[in-house]
């Protein structure tokens, strides 16, 4: 296992004033501390998303390259009105063949007490339909506005708990990524 696993950390929204970008960047930076892991940070603002219902030829080639290269995904989604953002759905729908038999971990974000639980639950049927293997650990960021300071750094009171939670999610995701990468190579 000399080569690194490639994990794409996906921020799930393009909304102005988005708080979830803070959690997504923190998860990506944390992932860079994992041995034999290369992190690609995906901000949907950096891609030309196809319109709703666009055929497969509506892909963004830069995003297609990332999804093809990635061995696993870590999606960080905010919760908007009990659901996930349309920009995340457009990203997912544009690349269904590049997701098959690859694992995905989830992190939910909200400014309320639930931490994006409903958005993560709503994503499950979509992820399974795309052929993604959903990891067993999900991270939640409730009251996101209280977790990060004005410089977008995690406040010290939260670091220990989130370090443990995100490490557990990465442990599960990395294990699944190696197992599925090996299986895909043999198939």
NORNORCOR-V958883 format. One record per pair of residues at least 6 apart in sequence whose C-alpha atoms are under 6 Angstrom apart, sorted by the first residue. I is the first residue (numbers start at 1). GAP is how many residues later the second one is. If there is no record, write none. Layout:
BEGIN
I|GAP, I|GAP
END
This chain:
BEGIN
4|32, 4|33, 5|32, 5|33, 6|31, 6|32, 6|33, 6|64, 6|65, 7|32, 7|63, 7|64, 7|65, 7|66, 8|31, 8|32, 8|33, 8|65, 9|19, 9|32, 9|33, 9|64, 9|65, 9|66, 10|32, 10|65, 10|66, 11|13, 11|32, 11|65, 12|64, 12|65, 12|76, 13|72, 13|74, 14|31, 20|58, 20|89, 24|52, 48|12, 50|8, 59|35, 67|31, 68|30, 71|106, 72|30, 72|31, 72|32, 72|105, 73|31, 74|30, 74|31, 74|32, 75|31, 76|30, 76|31, 76|32, 77|31, 78|30, 78|31, 78|32, 78|38, 79|31, 79|37, 79|40, 82|36, 82|37, 83|36, 84|35, 96|34, 99|33, 100|31, 100|32, 101|30, 101|31, 102|30, 102|31, 103|29, 103|30, 103|31, 103|74, 104|30, 104|31, 105|30, 106|32, 107|31, 107|32, 107|33, 108|7, 108|8, 108|9, 108|32, 109|6, 109|7, 109|32, 110|6, 110|32, 110|33, 110|34, 111|31, 111|32, 111|33, 112|30, 112|31, 113|29, 114|28, 115|25, 115|26, 115|27, 137|32, 147|7, 147|8, 148|6, 148|7
END
